[in-house]
Amino acid sequence: MIRFLLLFFVLATPLLTKAQTGTADDFPLAKYPVYQGPDLGLTFDRTGQGTLRVWAPTAEEMRLNLYAAGVGGTATAVREMQPGGAGVWQATLPAGTTGFYTVQALIDGELRAEVADPYARAVGVNGRRGAWLDPATAYPLGWDQDLRPPLAAPTDILVGEVSVRDLSADPQSGIKNQGKYLGLTELNTTGPGGVRTGLSHLQELGVTHVHLLPTYDFAAIDESLPPSPSRYSWGYDPVNYFVPEGSYATNALDPAVRIREYKQLVQTLHDRQLRVVADVVFNHVADAGTSAFEQLVPGYYFRHNADGKLSNATACGNEVASERPMVRKLIVDCVSYWAREYHVDGFRFDLMGVLDVETMRAVRVALDQQDNSIFVYGEGWAAGPSPLPEAQRAVKANLPRLPRIAAFGDELRDGVKGHYARQAEAGFVGGQPGLEESVKFGIVAATQHPQLDYTKVNYSKAPWATTPAQALNYVACHDDRVLWDKLKIANPAASEEELIKMDALCNTIVFTSQGVPFIPIGDEFLRTKKGAANSYNLPDSINQLDWARKAKYRAVFEFYRQLLALRKAHPAFRLPTQEAIAQHLRFLPGLPAGTIGYQLVGHAGGDVWQTITVLFNGTSRAATLPVPVGTYKVVLRGLDIKPSGLATLPATTSKVAVPGSTALILVQQPPSAK
């Protein structure tokens, strides 16, 4: 596998032979030498001897500083690293070496700041120093036997998004290791009213993939301090890409603990038939100026505007220049490493539209060498203009050039619940007119469908997915207001009962649409963040999952559990190709504004149900909708689901009454059925 990956880079990136030393002004960025090897960072041979390799082509000298501790104290030794070719500096230390290290470059006669190398795979507290440690030695019992749960097709995926911390921070969670990796390994935990919490809740809900908000080493939390409910971060401020975050470990001072406990998390989820998705943020770093990137190779890793200032398509102060060969190599190497070393099963790319198309293609190729079932998806947009032309970036419109990479569908999201930022807009479920085609765009998984009027879709005026597996359907995620809070603000006159109906309608649309459904954990029991629009640094009291709400809204949770089970049981809702959707999914004509109806015909996907009729009423008033004449049984009405049938409609039914803010799913009975 590794040899194939190396071959890929040899073919994809021209090898330049410029001398590996020199100053930043000696040659332009495009002519920096490219190192092809698989061994950047600290690697160990079979004897335990370690070699550190750092790419820094403009450095005149490179120092390796050794420390006894991960923070504080003075260097116990300073070693001069030696040129190794293609811009790489290296140093080898004997087996049995322990402790911590930094590297320090001399560039243009200036000794730059000490940093952990960009490929550091083990670090001290707060990631300021690398740890001289082989991560392969930090593993839980049975790690060598850990296997990914089986996955037949990408459209079988059901993604549940959650922060490691949020899942267990509630004091009523019944979880001992609150806010920690190990909190996700505890079995049979219960909360108020005996409801299942944590890992047991994820299993009970029925998701297949657990999307964890960033778990690499990030900047915002001081790992040296005791945990505090008031110090919080989502983690979208990267420092060390190859290392797990220390604040989620039981001991951030010991570099092996965070590695071992992260692996234990993955192993436990795999044992319970759950796959793990890592949220990765390669589009920017926490601070460009102090980063290892800038200290070792000034100007190379970041894009700049014509005036020389850092460009900012991320709205975070900098954007990573993924199109440059050694930046691309780092991204691909990093993702490959998490899949190989930590057995991660998927990657969600934050602001994927900032990264370039070729880098994302290289990511897909590299992961396929390990396991082609590893799921890759991301946000197909940027947060601002970039100097890299959009035609070269991994935005939704370029997804046809990114086979087997998926993107979030904001067309469905904002069509269903209303605009993410304009809070007064109620969306389809709140009766806002003119959003039917935007919702239908998501129903067909952003693919080409003969019955869609793409000119009326809110954002994209053409399909961007070539297969349904490229479309991630959702109405909420960690960003912006949670679904319950958005519905309350957008529909101020609605009662709680009416809001619950809207909530159920939102995700009924998501989980019956073609493509891959996504839900932020907690929405299934009406999670609230008390109206907060951006909780990235707000305390646990806002962000933690409140397990008392699961006890309070048991009926809502039970609906969601059955909704996910319904999708799993019926392949008609998860067709594998655009052609199958166009053939088997037919929108019903002549429906009034504010309603949508379609049928899945011909045992779609090999479903045992011959014809499934799905009706959505986004208005607050009951609507009578025309359907093809037939005999139907009702399997879903509002918050009630019963696959064997809630009721049977009279023979020769041609019109169906659908209550306001409600979904109705019917199964057409064959003529001989009684």
PAGUMAR-177934 format. One record per residue (C-alpha): y, x, z. Coordinates in nm, 3 decimals, padded with zeros to 5 digits. Layout:
% residues N
{{Y X Z}}
...
% end
This chain:
% residues 674
{{00.000 00.000 00.000}}
{{00.248 00.270 00.097}}
{{00.168 00.470 -00.216}}
{{00.237 00.166 -00.430}}
{{00.568 00.115 -00.249}}
{{00.664 00.475 -00.314}}
{{00.578 00.435 -00.679}}
{{00.799 00.128 -00.690}}
{{01.096 00.326 -00.561}}
{{01.030 00.611 -00.801}}
{{01.042 00.366 -01.091}}
{{01.329 00.158 -00.956}}
{{01.567 00.437 -00.854}}
{{01.655 00.746 -01.060}}
{{01.587 01.066 -00.870}}
{{01.899 01.283 -00.857}}
{{01.876 01.652 -00.791}}
{{02.226 01.727 -00.658}}
{{02.226 01.985 -00.382}}
{{02.170 01.819 -00.048}}
{{02.461 01.987 00.127}}
{{02.829 01.959 00.061}}
{{03.138 01.767 00.167}}
{{03.220 01.400 00.117}}
{{03.466 01.492 -00.160}}
{{03.223 01.713 -00.352}}
{{03.066 01.431 -00.552}}
{{03.102 01.052 -00.591}}
{{02.878 00.808 -00.407}}
{{02.679 00.720 -00.719}}
{{02.559 01.080 -00.746}}
{{02.431 01.122 -00.393}}
{{02.071 01.246 -00.399}}
{{01.803 00.985 -00.338}}
{{01.516 01.060 -00.102}}
{{01.193 00.894 -00.210}}
{{00.971 00.967 00.089}}
{{00.823 00.710 00.331}}
{{00.900 00.924 00.637}}
{{01.268 00.890 00.725}}
{{01.330 00.862 01.097}}
{{01.086 00.993 01.354}}
{{00.723 01.014 01.243}}
{{00.417 01.158 01.413}}
{{00.111 01.334 01.278}}
{{-00.241 01.302 01.414}}
{{-00.185 01.577 01.669}}
{{00.117 01.397 01.819}}
{{00.370 01.638 01.671}}
{{00.690 01.456 01.579}}
{{00.926 01.521 01.289}}
{{01.271 01.364 01.264}}
{{01.421 01.327 00.918}}
{{01.777 01.207 00.861}}
{{01.943 01.148 00.525}}
{{02.297 01.288 00.529}}
{{02.379 01.454 00.194}}
{{02.741 01.537 00.277}}
{{02.665 01.709 00.608}}
{{02.723 02.081 00.635}}
{{02.517 02.097 00.954}}
{{02.306 01.853 01.154}}
{{02.233 01.883 01.524}}
{{01.953 01.727 01.725}}
{{02.060 01.667 02.086}}
{{01.782 01.611 02.340}}
{{01.825 01.415 02.664}}
{{01.609 01.337 02.965}}
{{01.736 00.978 02.994}}
{{01.840 00.700 02.760}}
{{02.193 00.701 02.897}}
{{02.408 00.945 03.094}}
{{02.360 01.312 03.168}}
{{02.412 01.610 02.943}}
{{02.189 01.733 02.666}}
{{01.891 01.935 02.786}}
{{01.871 02.112 02.451}}
{{02.047 02.125 02.114}}
{{01.847 02.206 01.799}}
{{01.983 02.284 01.456}}
{{01.812 02.063 01.200}}
{{01.709 02.223 00.871}}
{{01.769 02.111 00.512}}
{{01.464 01.939 00.369}}
{{01.577 01.850 00.017}}
{{01.731 01.538 -00.142}}
{{01.996 01.511 00.128}}
{{01.753 01.512 00.420}}
{{01.779 01.716 00.741}}
{{01.471 01.758 00.958}}
{{01.344 01.896 01.287}}
{{00.993 01.911 01.431}}
{{00.903 01.907 01.800}}
{{00.559 01.972 01.950}}
{{00.311 01.712 02.072}}
{{00.385 01.597 02.422}}
{{00.763 01.591 02.372}}
{{00.926 01.302 02.557}}
{{01.278 01.186 02.632}}
{{01.565 01.076 02.411}}
{{01.773 01.214 02.128}}
{{02.085 01.178 01.918}}
{{02.186 01.335 01.590}}
{{02.530 01.473 01.508}}
{{02.666 01.568 01.167}}
{{02.927 01.825 01.076}}
{{03.115 01.688 00.774}}
{{03.430 01.842 00.622}}
{{03.445 02.072 00.921}}
{{03.451 01.781 01.166}}
{{03.175 01.725 01.421}}
{{03.109 01.352 01.407}}
{{02.998 01.130 01.696}}
{{02.644 01.141 01.835}}
{{02.430 00.852 01.714}}
{{02.072 00.736 01.703}}
{{01.947 00.785 01.348}}
{{01.949 00.471 01.125}}
{{01.567 00.465 01.120}}
{{01.527 00.491 01.500}}
{{01.217 00.290 01.594}}
{{01.246 00.331 01.970}}
{{01.566 00.357 02.170}}
{{01.706 00.388 02.518}}
{{01.912 00.122 02.692}}
{{02.176 -00.031 02.462}}
{{02.041 00.167 02.169}}
{{02.279 00.462 02.200}}
{{02.001 00.719 02.188}}
{{01.672 00.725 02.006}}
{{01.353 00.765 02.209}}
{{01.100 01.037 02.122}}
{{00.816 00.786 02.121}}
{{00.554 00.675 01.871}}
{{00.578 00.291 01.855}}
{{00.214 00.277 01.746}}
{{00.119 00.380 02.100}}
{{00.300 00.082 02.256}}
{{00.076 -00.217 02.193}}
{{-00.095 -00.493 02.391}}
{{-00.471 -00.519 02.435}}
{{-00.639 -00.641 02.118}}
{{-00.342 -00.568 01.892}}
{{-00.562 -00.403 01.632}}
{{-00.747 -00.733 01.588}}
{{-00.433 -00.944 01.548}}
{{-00.436 -01.150 01.228}}
{{-00.189 -01.381 01.059}}
{{-00.288 -01.749 01.076}}
{{-00.409 -01.883 00.741}}
{{-00.157 -02.038 00.502}}
{{-00.274 -02.219 00.190}}
{{00.063 -02.269 00.018}}
{{00.431 -02.209 00.098}}
{{00.509 -02.581 00.077}}
{{00.271 -02.628 00.372}}
{{00.523 -02.443 00.590}}
{{00.719 -02.627 00.861}}
{{00.985 -02.403 01.014}}
{{01.113 -02.441 01.370}}
{{01.416 -02.226 01.457}}
{{01.485 -02.110 01.812}}
{{01.635 -01.826 02.014}}
{{01.396 -01.633 02.239}}
{{01.643 -01.694 02.519}}
{{01.716 -02.063 02.456}}
{{01.352 -02.163 02.464}}
{{01.299 -02.064 02.827}}
{{01.642 -02.019 02.991}}
{{01.645 -02.364 03.149}}
{{01.552 -02.326 03.520}}
{{01.345 -02.645 03.477}}
{{01.140 -02.498 03.191}}
{{00.851 -02.404 03.418}}
{{00.853 -02.062 03.251}}
{{00.847 -01.752 03.469}}
{{00.990 -01.500 03.222}}
{{01.304 -01.695 03.143}}
{{01.497 -01.568 02.842}}
{{01.236 -01.301 02.765}}
{{00.981 -01.221 02.497}}
{{00.710 -01.289 02.753}}
{{00.847 -01.638 02.808}}
{{00.703 -01.719 02.466}}
{{00.360 -01.597 02.573}}
{{00.319 -01.825 02.874}}
{{00.067 -02.104 02.825}}
{{00.058 -02.463 02.948}}
{{00.409 -02.463 03.092}}
{{00.564 -02.795 03.190}}
{{00.909 -02.922 03.281}}
{{01.071 -03.242 03.409}}
{{00.838 -03.539 03.401}}
{{00.548 -03.313 03.311}}
{{00.665 -03.256 02.952}}
{{00.528 -02.952 02.773}}
{{00.776 -02.668 02.734}}
{{00.801 -02.332 02.559}}
{{00.504 -02.229 02.350}}
{{00.311 -02.543 02.443}}
{{00.598 -02.753 02.308}}
{{00.598 -02.566 01.976}}
{{00.227 -02.632 01.939}}
{{00.267 -02.997 02.035}}
{{00.550 -03.050 01.786}}
{{00.341 -02.914 01.501}}
{{00.556 -02.649 01.332}}
{{00.373 -02.373 01.147}}
{{00.642 -02.102 01.159}}
{{00.861 -02.008 01.455}}
{{01.191 -01.869 01.327}}
{{01.338 -01.647 01.598}}
{{01.711 -01.580 01.598}}
{{01.777 -01.205 01.569}}
{{01.540 -00.994 01.776}}
{{01.637 -00.647 01.651}}
{{01.864 -00.438 01.877}}
{{02.209 -00.600 01.881}}
{{02.540 -00.506 02.040}}
{{02.679 -00.798 02.237}}
{{02.459 -00.789 02.548}}
{{02.476 -00.495 02.790}}
{{02.108 -00.425 02.849}}
{{02.182 -00.213 03.156}}
{{02.307 -00.512 03.356}}
{{02.095 -00.780 03.524}}
{{02.059 -01.099 03.319}}
{{02.345 -01.343 03.362}}
{{02.366 -01.705 03.237}}
{{02.723 -01.634 03.129}}
{{02.653 -01.329 02.908}}
{{02.504 -01.464 02.588}}
{{02.474 -01.382 02.219}}
{{02.288 -01.519 01.921}}
{{02.243 -01.156 01.811}}
{{02.419 -01.147 01.474}}
{{02.576 -00.807 01.550}}
{{02.319 -00.542 01.446}}
{{02.303 -00.192 01.594}}
{{01.947 -00.063 01.538}}
{{01.754 -00.247 01.269}}
{{01.407 -00.105 01.341}}
{{01.398 -00.176 01.716}}
{{01.348 -00.496 01.921}}
{{01.640 -00.612 02.136}}
{{01.619 -00.484 02.493}}
{{01.778 -00.778 02.679}}
{{01.472 -00.989 02.591}}
{{01.239 -00.729 02.746}}
{{01.146 -00.717 03.113}}
{{01.266 -00.356 03.128}}
{{01.526 -00.233 02.879}}
{{01.527 00.115 03.032}}
{{01.172 00.187 02.917}}
{{01.170 00.207 02.536}}
{{00.799 00.121 02.516}}
{{00.836 -00.210 02.700}}
{{01.043 -00.393 02.439}}
{{00.804 -00.279 02.167}}
{{00.491 -00.383 02.355}}
{{00.630 -00.719 02.468}}
{{00.750 -00.813 02.120}}
{{00.403 -00.740 01.986}}
{{00.257 -00.948 02.268}}
{{00.479 -01.238 02.162}}
{{00.360 -01.215 01.802}}
{{-00.001 -01.179 01.906}}
{{00.015 -01.485 02.133}}
{{00.174 -01.701 01.866}}
{{-00.084 -01.587 01.612}}
{{-00.363 -01.675 01.854}}
{{-00.214 -02.028 01.866}}
{{-00.199 -02.050 01.485}}
{{00.177 -02.005 01.470}}
{{00.346 -01.760 01.235}}
{{00.661 -01.567 01.329}}
{{00.979 -01.540 01.122}}
{{01.234 -01.269 01.202}}
{{01.601 -01.346 01.141}}
{{01.748 -01.032 00.981}}
{{02.114 -00.946 00.930}}
{{02.148 -00.671 00.671}}
{{02.483 -00.795 00.538}}
{{02.697 -00.625 00.807}}
{{02.680 -00.424 01.128}}
{{02.842 -00.479 01.466}}
{{03.103 -00.208 01.407}}
{{03.124 -00.009 01.087}}
{{03.331 00.278 01.221}}
{{03.104 00.370 01.511}}
{{02.780 00.295 01.330}}
{{02.520 00.560 01.253}}
{{02.579 00.476 00.886}}
{{02.943 00.581 00.892}}
{{02.896 00.878 01.123}}
{{02.626 01.030 00.905}}
{{02.732 00.941 00.549}}
{{03.097 00.829 00.554}}
{{03.184 00.559 00.303}}
{{02.836 00.519 00.157}}
{{02.681 00.223 00.338}}
{{02.973 -00.021 00.311}}
{{03.161 -00.186 00.028}}
{{03.534 -00.132 -00.004}}
{{03.815 -00.313 -00.179}}
{{04.033 -00.146 -00.439}}
{{04.278 -00.047 -00.166}}
{{04.005 00.149 00.012}}
{{03.972 -00.092 00.302}}
{{03.638 -00.238 00.405}}
{{03.556 -00.553 00.214}}
{{03.458 -00.856 00.420}}
{{03.239 -01.111 00.244}}
{{03.064 -01.160 00.578}}
{{03.375 -01.258 00.779}}
{{03.249 -01.002 01.033}}
{{03.473 -00.709 00.937}}
{{03.243 -00.524 00.696}}
{{02.974 -00.577 00.436}}
{{02.679 -00.352 00.364}}
{{02.652 -00.202 00.014}}
{{02.293 -00.306 -00.050}}
{{02.315 -00.211 -00.418}}
{{02.330 00.162 -00.339}}
{{01.986 00.325 -00.360}}
{{01.957 00.457 -00.005}}
{{02.094 00.135 00.145}}
{{01.844 -00.064 -00.057}}
{{01.570 00.173 00.055}}
{{01.663 00.125 00.421}}
{{01.653 -00.255 00.390}}
{{01.319 -00.254 00.211}}
{{01.172 00.006 00.446}}
{{01.290 -00.192 00.749}}
{{01.149 -00.526 00.641}}
{{00.822 -00.358 00.542}}
{{00.810 -00.190 00.883}}
{{00.849 -00.516 01.078}}
{{00.576 -00.676 00.869}}
{{00.344 -00.379 00.917}}
{{00.416 -00.259 01.271}}
{{00.495 -00.597 01.432}}
{{00.288 -00.825 01.205}}
{{00.592 -01.045 01.134}}
{{00.506 -01.327 00.891}}
{{00.844 -01.409 00.741}}
{{01.209 -01.310 00.714}}
{{01.522 -01.519 00.715}}
{{01.814 -01.330 00.557}}
{{02.152 -01.404 00.709}}
{{02.420 -01.441 00.438}}
{{02.167 -01.340 00.175}}
{{02.438 -01.406 -00.086}}
{{02.611 -01.083 00.022}}
{{02.305 -00.877 -00.072}}
{{02.230 -00.788 -00.432}}
{{01.955 -00.944 -00.642}}
{{01.767 -00.621 -00.705}}
{{01.740 -00.543 -00.334}}
{{01.596 -00.886 -00.262}}
{{01.351 -00.845 -00.550}}
{{01.247 -00.509 -00.405}}
{{01.194 -00.674 -00.065}}
{{00.962 -00.929 -00.221}}
{{00.764 -00.664 -00.410}}
{{00.724 -00.448 -00.100}}
{{00.609 -00.735 00.120}}
{{00.360 -00.847 -00.143}}
{{00.184 -00.514 -00.105}}
{{00.102 -00.617 00.252}}
{{00.055 -00.995 00.226}}
{{00.197 -01.225 -00.040}}
{{00.200 -01.514 00.206}}
{{00.491 -01.357 00.397}}
{{00.774 -01.608 00.360}}
{{01.122 -01.492 00.260}}
{{01.429 -01.713 00.267}}
{{01.799 -01.691 00.336}}
{{02.148 -01.829 00.309}}
{{02.229 -01.830 -00.060}}
{{02.600 -01.780 -00.010}}
{{02.859 -01.541 00.132}}
{{03.137 -01.610 00.383}}
{{03.412 -01.475 00.156}}
{{03.483 -01.287 -00.168}}
{{03.300 -00.963 -00.237}}
{{03.377 -00.673 -00.470}}
{{03.018 -00.700 -00.595}}
{{03.022 -00.964 -00.872}}
{{02.845 -01.290 -00.792}}
{{02.617 -01.244 -01.092}}
{{02.462 -00.948 -00.905}}
{{02.430 -01.117 -00.566}}
{{02.147 -01.324 -00.417}}
{{02.331 -01.655 -00.421}}
{{02.159 -01.987 -00.489}}
{{02.260 -01.988 -00.856}}
{{02.067 -01.663 -00.905}}
{{01.746 -01.785 -00.742}}
{{01.568 -01.816 -01.079}}
{{01.584 -01.434 -01.081}}
{{01.435 -01.419 -00.732}}
{{01.080 -01.550 -00.762}}
{{00.917 -01.658 -00.433}}
{{01.239 -01.623 -00.235}}
{{01.384 -01.944 -00.090}}
{{01.733 -02.055 00.005}}
{{01.879 -02.316 00.235}}
{{01.993 -02.636 00.062}}
{{02.339 -02.720 00.189}}
{{02.358 -02.998 -00.071}}
{{02.102 -03.203 00.123}}
{{02.239 -03.091 00.460}}
{{02.594 -03.209 00.402}}
{{02.485 -03.500 00.188}}
{{02.273 -03.644 00.468}}
{{02.482 -03.586 00.783}}
{{02.828 -03.515 00.642}}
{{03.027 -03.199 00.578}}
{{02.947 -02.918 00.822}}
{{03.316 -02.847 00.894}}
{{03.490 -03.179 00.827}}
{{03.354 -03.347 01.136}}
{{03.487 -03.695 01.062}}
{{03.274 -03.720 00.748}}
{{02.968 -03.923 00.835}}
{{02.738 -03.845 00.542}}
{{02.477 -04.066 00.379}}
{{02.326 -04.171 00.715}}
{{02.670 -04.280 00.835}}
{{02.736 -04.493 00.529}}
{{02.966 -04.249 00.347}}
{{02.961 -04.349 -00.022}}
{{02.886 -04.130 -00.321}}
{{02.631 -03.896 -00.166}}
{{02.312 -04.044 -00.307}}
{{02.268 -03.778 -00.579}}
{{02.326 -03.497 -00.330}}
{{02.048 -03.634 -00.111}}
{{01.822 -03.684 -00.413}}
{{01.891 -03.321 -00.511}}
{{01.724 -03.219 -00.186}}
{{01.444 -03.472 -00.222}}
{{01.335 -03.299 -00.545}}
{{01.376 -02.955 -00.379}}
{{01.675 -02.847 -00.590}}
{{01.454 -02.842 -00.901}}
{{01.500 -02.995 -01.244}}
{{01.427 -03.368 -01.244}}
{{01.488 -03.606 -01.535}}
{{01.634 -03.884 -01.320}}
{{01.901 -03.681 -01.138}}
{{02.269 -03.686 -01.235}}
{{02.363 -03.330 -01.139}}
{{02.733 -03.392 -01.211}}
{{02.742 -03.608 -00.897}}
{{02.581 -03.353 -00.663}}
{{02.828 -03.231 -00.402}}
{{02.797 -02.853 -00.455}}
{{02.553 -02.734 -00.720}}
{{02.588 -02.899 -01.059}}
{{02.254 -02.768 -01.178}}
{{01.913 -02.705 -01.019}}
{{01.875 -02.362 -00.861}}
{{01.509 -02.368 -00.757}}
{{01.235 -02.310 -01.014}}
{{00.965 -02.418 -00.768}}
{{00.986 -02.638 -00.455}}
{{00.886 -02.339 -00.241}}
{{01.231 -02.194 -00.313}}
{{01.414 -02.484 -00.146}}
{{01.455 -02.499 00.231}}
{{01.553 -02.850 00.339}}
{{01.745 -02.903 00.662}}
{{02.025 -03.099 00.822}}
{{02.106 -02.859 01.107}}
{{02.049 -02.505 01.233}}
{{02.196 -02.279 01.500}}
{{02.528 -02.270 01.311}}
{{02.796 -02.533 01.364}}
{{02.731 -02.843 01.574}}
{{02.378 -02.953 01.648}}
{{02.272 -03.271 01.474}}
{{02.316 -03.503 01.774}}
{{02.669 -03.378 01.846}}
{{02.769 -03.401 01.478}}
{{02.645 -03.761 01.456}}
{{02.835 -03.858 01.769}}
{{03.162 -03.712 01.640}}
{{03.123 -03.847 01.286}}
{{03.025 -04.196 01.404}}
{{03.242 -04.255 01.713}}
{{03.188 -04.632 01.725}}
{{02.808 -04.611 01.710}}
{{02.598 -04.691 02.015}}
{{02.330 -04.451 02.139}}
{{02.065 -04.675 01.985}}
{{02.241 -04.661 01.649}}
{{02.284 -04.284 01.672}}
{{01.914 -04.241 01.743}}
{{01.835 -04.440 01.430}}
{{02.067 -04.214 01.227}}
{{01.908 -03.905 01.380}}
{{01.559 -04.023 01.288}}
{{01.674 -04.110 00.938}}
{{01.822 -03.761 00.889}}
{{01.498 -03.579 00.955}}
{{01.276 -03.841 00.795}}
{{01.461 -03.748 00.477}}
{{01.402 -03.377 00.546}}
{{01.031 -03.403 00.626}}
{{00.946 -03.634 00.337}}
{{01.142 -03.430 00.080}}
{{00.973 -03.181 -00.148}}
{{01.021 -02.815 -00.060}}
{{01.000 -02.649 00.281}}
{{01.136 -02.841 00.583}}
{{01.329 -02.671 00.862}}
{{01.431 -02.796 01.207}}
{{01.616 -02.625 01.493}}
{{01.397 -02.666 01.800}}
{{01.549 -02.924 02.033}}
{{01.662 -03.166 01.765}}
{{01.334 -03.347 01.822}}
{{01.463 -03.459 02.163}}
{{01.830 -03.497 02.068}}
{{01.951 -03.155 02.176}}
{{02.319 -03.138 02.265}}
{{02.551 -02.841 02.306}}
{{02.813 -03.066 02.465}}
{{03.011 -03.078 02.143}}
{{03.042 -02.700 02.095}}
{{03.099 -02.614 01.729}}
{{03.013 -02.243 01.754}}
{{02.803 -02.144 02.053}}
{{02.728 -01.783 01.951}}
{{02.864 -01.642 02.279}}
{{02.868 -01.947 02.507}}
{{02.663 -01.952 02.829}}
{{02.307 -02.071 02.879}}
{{02.439 -02.402 03.011}}
{{02.543 -02.479 02.651}}
{{02.271 -02.304 02.451}}
{{01.950 -02.345 02.652}}
{{01.701 -02.614 02.561}}
{{01.740 -02.889 02.821}}
{{01.381 -02.996 02.885}}
{{01.498 -03.300 03.084}}
{{01.608 -03.449 02.752}}
{{01.253 -03.430 02.624}}
{{01.147 -03.634 02.925}}
{{01.437 -03.878 02.874}}
{{01.378 -03.923 02.501}}
{{00.998 -03.918 02.493}}
{{00.987 -04.184 02.223}}
{{01.213 -03.977 01.997}}
{{00.998 -03.668 02.046}}
{{00.682 -03.866 01.976}}
{{00.837 -03.988 01.652}}
{{00.912 -03.632 01.543}}
{{00.563 -03.516 01.636}}
{{00.411 -03.790 01.423}}
{{00.658 -03.726 01.140}}
{{00.544 -03.365 01.112}}
{{00.181 -03.476 01.133}}
{{00.241 -03.727 00.853}}
{{00.372 -03.454 00.626}}
{{00.080 -03.225 00.709}}
{{-00.170 -03.502 00.634}}
{{-00.027 -03.598 00.295}}
{{00.008 -03.341 00.016}}
{{00.221 -03.586 -00.184}}
{{00.517 -03.474 00.029}}
{{00.458 -03.104 -00.045}}
{{00.389 -03.073 -00.416}}
{{00.355 -02.712 -00.532}}
{{00.543 -02.712 -00.865}}
{{00.852 -02.849 -01.036}}
{{00.631 -03.004 -01.301}}
{{00.432 -03.196 -01.039}}
{{00.750 -03.332 -00.885}}
{{00.887 -03.444 -01.222}}
{{00.555 -03.610 -01.302}}
{{00.476 -03.779 -00.973}}
{{00.815 -03.852 -00.809}}
{{01.001 -04.145 -00.962}}
{{01.330 -04.276 -00.828}}
{{01.360 -04.654 -00.819}}
{{01.633 -04.803 -01.039}}
{{01.882 -05.073 -00.951}}
{{01.928 -04.994 -00.581}}
{{02.259 -05.074 -00.412}}
{{02.503 -04.803 -00.307}}
{{02.416 -04.630 00.017}}
{{02.041 -04.660 -00.041}}
{{01.777 -04.441 -00.206}}
{{01.422 -04.524 -00.307}}
{{01.146 -04.341 -00.484}}
{{00.773 -04.351 -00.537}}
{{00.510 -04.078 -00.533}}
{{00.256 -04.201 -00.783}}
{{-00.086 -04.111 -00.914}}
{{-00.239 -03.962 -00.597}}
{{00.035 -03.698 -00.604}}
{{-00.096 -03.359 -00.502}}
{{-00.445 -03.506 -00.462}}
{{-00.326 -03.741 -00.187}}
{{-00.564 -04.014 -00.071}}
{{-00.271 -04.256 -00.102}}
{{-00.236 -04.359 -00.465}}
{{00.127 -04.473 -00.449}}
{{00.376 -04.400 -00.170}}
{{00.712 -04.578 -00.168}}
{{00.993 -04.417 00.033}}
{{01.312 -04.613 00.104}}
{{01.627 -04.494 00.282}}
{{01.912 -04.721 00.391}}
{{02.213 -04.513 00.490}}
{{02.438 -04.811 00.558}}
{{02.467 -04.986 00.894}}
{{02.369 -05.318 00.737}}
{{02.026 -05.440 00.639}}
{{01.955 -05.404 00.269}}
{{01.707 -05.580 00.044}}
{{01.568 -05.330 -00.204}}
{{01.367 -05.402 -00.519}}
{{01.025 -05.238 -00.548}}
{{00.752 -05.266 -00.811}}
{{00.539 -05.573 -00.755}}
{{00.240 -05.501 -00.535}}
{{00.075 -05.528 -00.197}}
{{00.204 -05.279 00.058}}
{{00.131 -05.162 00.408}}
{{00.415 -05.021 00.616}}
{{00.333 -04.675 00.760}}
{{00.682 -04.575 00.879}}
{{00.969 -04.798 00.988}}
{{01.258 -04.635 01.171}}
{{01.103 -04.455 01.469}}
{{00.761 -04.617 01.434}}
{{00.481 -04.439 01.249}}
{{00.125 -04.557 01.204}}
{{-00.068 -04.418 00.906}}
{{-00.322 -04.699 00.926}}
{{-00.038 -04.949 00.893}}
{{00.228 -05.107 01.113}}
{{00.219 -05.421 00.901}}
{{00.103 -05.548 00.565}}
{{00.357 -05.708 00.336}}
{{00.268 -06.024 00.142}}
{{00.088 -05.991 -00.190}}
{{00.310 -05.961 -00.496}}
{{00.597 -05.821 -00.288}}
{{00.890 -05.728 -00.514}}
{{01.170 -05.693 -00.259}}
{{01.171 -05.524 00.078}}
{{01.417 -05.567 00.364}}
{{01.522 -05.232 00.512}}
{{01.723 -05.240 00.837}}
{{02.047 -05.044 00.859}}
{{02.025 -04.667 00.917}}
{{01.651 -04.680 00.867}}
{{01.374 -04.528 00.658}}
{{01.077 -04.729 00.538}}
{{00.760 -04.577 00.395}}
{{00.510 -04.805 00.224}}
{{00.164 -04.741 00.087}}
{{00.066 -04.958 -00.204}}
{{-00.269 -05.125 -00.154}}
{{-00.508 -05.136 -00.452}}
{{-00.567 -05.488 -00.587}}
{{-00.910 -05.515 -00.422}}
{{-00.778 -05.419 -00.076}}
{{-00.772 -05.689 00.189}}
% end
